[in-house]
């Protein structure tokens, strides 16, 4: 009897770095560093927005495409590029690609390149800052309450093979630090950048520190900017939080806490492929319904394009429909 091997990361003979190098025709060898290239998932990507990086947690190279929201490993890349139906087909296709390659080294070990923010400088608020945030309906009061501060520069310290180096970044006037209540920096926002607008420093559930747990409804939004834009409508009995990104799932224990403290909990992510996928995931895995706000790509953009009052009208229609559907589904679950 012929038995087919079922491959995984542990038993596959070709290392992830060499798969990425060959399939994507990389011009440099992957030895622990991160590399940024143009997206293979988004033909309209003009600036490199796809990052290939070494993941120490499982000892392989992975990718994150910021233009499409795609995330995965080298086998996912092979599966996508050759339009294969299963990962096992992709594993076998990879073996075929490397059948004449005598330089495969399955014992390669890397030390991941690490990056951290070593320093930053807070500057004074300018009129240009007010102009930027006001277009989304975001006030100085919100910026103060949620600990958003303007930055003039920040320093990244990189360590590779025990060698440290530093780079200072200054993107002009449009740079902001997001701080927690203990005054620690958790994210840097650079709105003028075309890709990688956000630099994550550490995990932080945005808006969590400002919750009262006394409102009737909680909305899990896409970003802190969307929270600020939403609050410009001054709707009562609704509070909001936002994970680091739509690809970061709030833990089950925290979601259960929200469900027990709020009568209604909804997601309302971006009106794009990644946002819709994330909303469906929360519903499928956590039974949290969603509000598909499809007037613009995100809530902040709706405020900018249509104004606060019009966006309020749009939202109320979507919100009432979501409440009605949620009441009906809750009643059905109670009858079972």
LINNORVEN-V674310 format. One record per pair of residues at least 24 apart in sequence whose C-alpha atoms are under 10 Angstrom apart, sorted by the first residue. I is the first residue (numbers start at 1). J is the second residue. If there is no record, write none. Layout:
i=I j=J
i=I j=J
This chain:
i=5 j=88
i=5 j=92
i=6 j=87
i=6 j=88
i=6 j=91
i=6 j=92
i=7 j=87
i=7 j=88
i=7 j=89
i=7 j=90
i=7 j=91
i=7 j=92
i=8 j=75
i=8 j=87
i=8 j=88
i=8 j=91
i=9 j=58
i=9 j=59
i=9 j=60
i=9 j=73
i=9 j=75
i=9 j=91
i=10 j=58
i=10 j=59
i=11 j=106
i=12 j=91
i=12 j=92
i=12 j=94
i=12 j=95
i=12 j=106
i=13 j=95
i=13 j=104
i=13 j=105
i=13 j=106
i=13 j=107
i=14 j=91
i=14 j=94
i=14 j=95
i=14 j=98
i=14 j=104
i=14 j=105
i=14 j=106
i=14 j=107
i=14 j=108
i=15 j=59
i=15 j=60
i=15 j=61
i=15 j=74
i=15 j=104
i=15 j=105
i=15 j=106
i=15 j=107
i=15 j=108
i=15 j=109
i=16 j=54
i=16 j=59
i=16 j=60
i=16 j=61
i=16 j=62
i=16 j=73
i=16 j=74
i=16 j=75
i=16 j=106
i=16 j=108
i=17 j=52
i=17 j=53
i=17 j=54
i=17 j=60
i=17 j=61
i=17 j=62
i=17 j=73
i=17 j=74
i=17 j=106
i=17 j=108
i=17 j=110
i=18 j=61
i=18 j=74
i=18 j=98
i=18 j=103
i=18 j=104
i=18 j=105
i=18 j=106
i=18 j=108
i=19 j=61
i=19 j=73
i=19 j=74
i=19 j=75
i=19 j=77
i=19 j=78
i=19 j=94
i=19 j=95
i=19 j=97
i=19 j=98
i=19 j=104
i=20 j=52
i=20 j=61
i=20 j=62
i=20 j=63
i=20 j=73
i=20 j=74
i=20 j=75
i=20 j=77
i=20 j=78
i=21 j=74
i=22 j=94
i=22 j=97
i=22 j=98
i=23 j=74
i=23 j=77
i=23 j=78
i=23 j=81
i=23 j=94
i=23 j=97
i=24 j=74
i=24 j=77
i=24 j=78
i=24 j=81
i=30 j=54
i=30 j=61
i=30 j=110
i=31 j=61
i=31 j=108
i=31 j=109
i=31 j=110
i=31 j=111
i=31 j=112
i=31 j=113
i=31 j=160
i=32 j=56
i=32 j=60
i=32 j=61
i=32 j=109
i=32 j=110
i=32 j=111
i=32 j=112
i=32 j=113
i=32 j=114
i=32 j=160
i=32 j=161
i=33 j=61
i=33 j=110
i=33 j=111
i=33 j=112
i=33 j=113
i=33 j=114
i=33 j=159
i=33 j=160
i=34 j=61
i=34 j=62
i=34 j=63
i=34 j=112
i=34 j=113
i=34 j=114
i=35 j=63
i=36 j=63
i=36 j=64
i=36 j=65
i=37 j=65
i=38 j=65
i=38 j=67
i=39 j=64
i=39 j=65
i=39 j=66
i=39 j=67
i=39 j=68
i=39 j=70
i=40 j=65
i=40 j=67
i=40 j=68
i=40 j=77
i=40 j=80
i=40 j=81
i=41 j=65
i=41 j=67
i=41 j=68
i=41 j=69
i=41 j=70
i=41 j=77
i=41 j=80
i=41 j=81
i=42 j=66
i=42 j=67
i=42 j=68
i=42 j=70
i=43 j=67
i=45 j=194
i=45 j=195
i=46 j=194
i=46 j=195
i=47 j=194
i=47 j=195
i=48 j=194
i=48 j=195
i=48 j=196
i=49 j=194
i=49 j=195
i=49 j=196
i=50 j=195
i=50 j=196
i=51 j=196
i=53 j=112
i=53 j=113
i=54 j=110
i=54 j=111
i=54 j=112
i=54 j=113
i=54 j=114
i=55 j=110
i=55 j=111
i=55 j=112
i=55 j=113
i=56 j=110
i=56 j=111
i=56 j=112
i=56 j=113
i=59 j=109
i=59 j=110
i=59 j=111
i=59 j=112
i=60 j=109
i=60 j=110
i=61 j=110
i=61 j=112
i=65 j=196
i=66 j=195
i=66 j=196
i=66 j=197
i=66 j=274
i=67 j=194
i=67 j=195
i=67 j=196
i=67 j=274
i=68 j=272
i=68 j=273
i=68 j=274
i=69 j=245
i=69 j=246
i=69 j=247
i=69 j=272
i=69 j=273
i=69 j=274
i=69 j=275
i=69 j=277
i=70 j=247
i=70 j=273
i=70 j=274
i=71 j=247
i=110 j=161
i=111 j=159
i=111 j=160
i=111 j=161
i=111 j=162
i=112 j=159
i=112 j=160
i=112 j=161
i=113 j=158
i=113 j=159
i=113 j=160
i=113 j=161
i=113 j=162
i=113 j=163
i=114 j=156
i=114 j=157
i=114 j=158
i=114 j=159
i=114 j=160
i=114 j=161
i=114 j=162
i=114 j=164
i=115 j=156
i=115 j=157
i=115 j=158
i=115 j=159
i=115 j=160
i=115 j=164
i=115 j=165
i=115 j=166
i=115 j=201
i=116 j=155
i=116 j=156
i=116 j=157
i=116 j=158
i=116 j=159
i=116 j=166
i=116 j=200
i=116 j=201
i=116 j=202
i=117 j=154
i=117 j=155
i=117 j=156
i=117 j=157
i=117 j=158
i=117 j=166
i=117 j=167
i=117 j=168
i=117 j=185
i=117 j=186
i=117 j=187
i=117 j=188
i=117 j=199
i=117 j=200
i=117 j=201
i=118 j=154
i=118 j=155
i=118 j=156
i=118 j=157
i=118 j=158
i=118 j=166
i=118 j=167
i=118 j=168
i=119 j=153
i=119 j=154
i=119 j=155
i=119 j=156
i=119 j=157
i=119 j=168
i=120 j=151
i=120 j=152
i=120 j=153
i=120 j=154
i=120 j=155
i=120 j=156
i=120 j=168
i=120 j=169
i=120 j=177
i=120 j=185
i=120 j=188
i=121 j=150
i=121 j=151
i=121 j=152
i=121 j=153
i=121 j=154
i=121 j=155
i=121 j=177
i=122 j=149
i=122 j=150
i=122 j=151
i=122 j=152
i=122 j=153
i=122 j=154
i=122 j=175
i=122 j=176
i=122 j=177
i=123 j=149
i=123 j=150
i=123 j=151
i=123 j=152
i=123 j=153
i=123 j=173
i=123 j=175
i=123 j=176
i=124 j=149
i=124 j=150
i=124 j=151
i=124 j=152
i=125 j=149
i=125 j=150
i=125 j=151
i=125 j=173
i=126 j=150
i=126 j=173
i=126 j=174
i=128 j=173
i=128 j=174
i=129 j=173
i=129 j=174
i=129 j=175
i=129 j=176
i=132 j=174
i=132 j=191
i=133 j=225
i=133 j=228
i=133 j=229
i=133 j=300
i=133 j=304
i=134 j=229
i=134 j=232
i=134 j=303
i=134 j=304
i=135 j=229
i=135 j=300
i=135 j=301
i=135 j=303
i=135 j=304
i=135 j=305
i=135 j=307
i=135 j=308
i=136 j=225
i=136 j=226
i=136 j=228
i=136 j=229
i=136 j=230
i=136 j=232
i=136 j=299
i=136 j=300
i=136 j=301
i=136 j=302
i=136 j=303
i=136 j=304
i=136 j=305
i=136 j=307
i=136 j=308
i=137 j=225
i=137 j=226
i=137 j=228
i=137 j=229
i=137 j=230
i=137 j=231
i=137 j=232
i=137 j=233
i=137 j=300
i=137 j=303
i=137 j=304
i=137 j=307
i=137 j=308
i=138 j=225
i=138 j=226
i=138 j=227
i=138 j=228
i=138 j=229
i=138 j=230
i=138 j=231
i=138 j=232
i=138 j=300
i=138 j=303
i=139 j=228
i=139 j=229
i=139 j=231
i=139 j=232
i=141 j=228
i=142 j=227
i=142 j=228
i=142 j=229
i=142 j=231
i=142 j=232
i=143 j=178
i=143 j=224
i=143 j=225
i=143 j=228
i=145 j=181
i=145 j=207
i=145 j=210
i=146 j=178
i=146 j=179
i=146 j=180
i=146 j=181
i=146 j=206
i=146 j=207
i=146 j=209
i=146 j=210
i=146 j=224
i=146 j=228
i=147 j=177
i=147 j=178
i=147 j=179
i=147 j=180
i=147 j=181
i=147 j=182
i=147 j=183
i=147 j=184
i=147 j=185
i=148 j=176
i=148 j=177
i=148 j=178
i=148 j=179
i=148 j=180
i=148 j=185
i=148 j=187
i=148 j=188
i=148 j=189
i=148 j=224
i=149 j=175
i=149 j=176
i=149 j=177
i=149 j=178
i=149 j=179
i=149 j=185
i=149 j=188
i=150 j=174
i=150 j=175
i=150 j=176
i=150 j=177
i=150 j=178
i=150 j=188
i=150 j=189
i=151 j=175
i=151 j=176
i=151 j=177
i=151 j=178
i=151 j=188
i=151 j=189
i=151 j=190
i=152 j=176
i=152 j=177
i=153 j=177
i=154 j=188
i=178 j=204
i=178 j=206
i=178 j=224
i=179 j=204
i=179 j=206
i=180 j=204
i=180 j=205
i=180 j=206
i=180 j=207
i=180 j=208
i=180 j=209
i=181 j=209
i=181 j=210
i=186 j=244
i=187 j=244
i=198 j=244
i=198 j=245
i=200 j=244
i=200 j=245
i=202 j=244
i=203 j=243
i=203 j=244
i=203 j=248
i=204 j=242
i=204 j=243
i=204 j=244
i=205 j=241
i=205 j=242
i=205 j=243
i=205 j=244
i=205 j=245
i=205 j=248
i=205 j=250
i=206 j=240
i=206 j=241
i=206 j=242
i=206 j=243
i=206 j=244
i=206 j=245
i=207 j=239
i=207 j=240
i=207 j=241
i=207 j=242
i=207 j=243
i=208 j=239
i=208 j=240
i=208 j=241
i=208 j=242
i=208 j=243
i=209 j=241
i=210 j=239
i=210 j=240
i=210 j=241
i=211 j=239
i=211 j=240
i=211 j=241
i=212 j=239
i=212 j=261
i=213 j=237
i=213 j=238
i=213 j=239
i=213 j=257
i=213 j=258
i=213 j=260
i=213 j=261
i=213 j=262
i=214 j=238
i=214 j=239
i=214 j=261
i=214 j=262
i=214 j=263
i=215 j=239
i=215 j=240
i=215 j=261
i=215 j=262
i=215 j=263
i=215 j=264
i=216 j=261
i=216 j=262
i=216 j=263
i=216 j=264
i=216 j=265
i=217 j=258
i=217 j=259
i=217 j=261
i=217 j=262
i=217 j=263
i=217 j=264
i=217 j=265
i=217 j=266
i=217 j=323
i=218 j=258
i=218 j=259
i=218 j=261
i=218 j=262
i=218 j=263
i=218 j=264
i=218 j=265
i=218 j=266
i=218 j=267
i=219 j=258
i=219 j=262
i=219 j=264
i=219 j=265
i=219 j=266
i=219 j=267
i=219 j=268
i=219 j=269
i=219 j=290
i=219 j=291
i=220 j=246
i=220 j=250
i=220 j=255
i=220 j=265
i=220 j=266
i=220 j=267
i=220 j=268
i=220 j=269
i=220 j=279
i=220 j=288
i=220 j=290
i=220 j=291
i=221 j=245
i=221 j=246
i=221 j=266
i=221 j=267
i=221 j=268
i=221 j=269
i=221 j=270
i=221 j=275
i=221 j=291
i=221 j=298
i=221 j=299
i=222 j=246
i=222 j=247
i=222 j=267
i=222 j=268
i=222 j=269
i=222 j=270
i=222 j=275
i=222 j=278
i=222 j=298
i=222 j=299
i=223 j=269
i=223 j=270
i=223 j=298
i=223 j=299
i=223 j=300
i=224 j=300
i=225 j=298
i=225 j=299
i=225 j=300
i=225 j=301
i=226 j=268
i=226 j=269
i=226 j=270
i=226 j=298
i=226 j=299
i=226 j=300
i=226 j=301
i=226 j=302
i=226 j=303
i=227 j=299
i=227 j=300
i=228 j=299
i=228 j=300
i=229 j=298
i=229 j=299
i=229 j=300
i=229 j=301
i=229 j=302
i=229 j=303
i=229 j=304
i=229 j=308
i=229 j=311
i=230 j=299
i=230 j=300
i=230 j=302
i=230 j=303
i=230 j=308
i=230 j=311
i=230 j=312
i=230 j=315
i=231 j=308
i=232 j=300
i=232 j=303
i=232 j=308
i=232 j=309
i=232 j=312
i=233 j=303
i=233 j=307
i=233 j=308
i=233 j=309
i=233 j=310
i=233 j=311
i=233 j=312
i=233 j=313
i=233 j=315
i=234 j=308
i=234 j=312
i=235 j=312
i=235 j=316
i=237 j=262
i=238 j=262
i=238 j=264
i=238 j=265
i=239 j=265
i=240 j=265
i=240 j=266
i=240 j=267
i=240 j=268
i=241 j=267
i=242 j=267
i=242 j=268
i=242 j=269
i=245 j=269
i=245 j=275
i=245 j=278
i=246 j=270
i=246 j=274
i=246 j=275
i=246 j=276
i=246 j=277
i=246 j=278
i=246 j=279
i=247 j=274
i=247 j=275
i=247 j=277
i=247 j=278
i=248 j=278
i=249 j=278
i=249 j=281
i=249 j=282
i=250 j=282
i=251 j=286
i=252 j=285
i=252 j=286
i=255 j=282
i=255 j=286
i=255 j=288
i=256 j=286
i=259 j=288
i=264 j=288
i=264 j=289
i=264 j=322
i=264 j=323
i=264 j=326
i=264 j=327
i=265 j=289
i=265 j=290
i=265 j=323
i=265 j=326
i=266 j=290
i=266 j=291
i=266 j=292
i=266 j=319
i=266 j=322
i=266 j=323
i=266 j=326
i=267 j=291
i=267 j=292
i=268 j=292
i=268 j=293
i=268 j=294
i=268 j=298
i=268 j=299
i=269 j=293
i=269 j=294
i=269 j=297
i=269 j=298
i=269 j=299
i=270 j=294
i=270 j=296
i=270 j=297
i=270 j=298
i=270 j=299
i=270 j=300
i=271 j=295
i=271 j=296
i=271 j=297
i=271 j=298
i=271 j=299
i=272 j=296
i=272 j=297
i=272 j=298
i=288 j=326
i=289 j=322
i=289 j=323
i=289 j=325
i=289 j=326
i=289 j=329
i=290 j=318
i=290 j=319
i=290 j=322
i=290 j=326
i=291 j=315
i=291 j=318
i=291 j=319
i=291 j=320
i=291 j=321
i=291 j=322
i=291 j=323
i=292 j=318
i=292 j=319
i=292 j=322
i=293 j=317
i=293 j=318
i=293 j=319
i=294 j=318
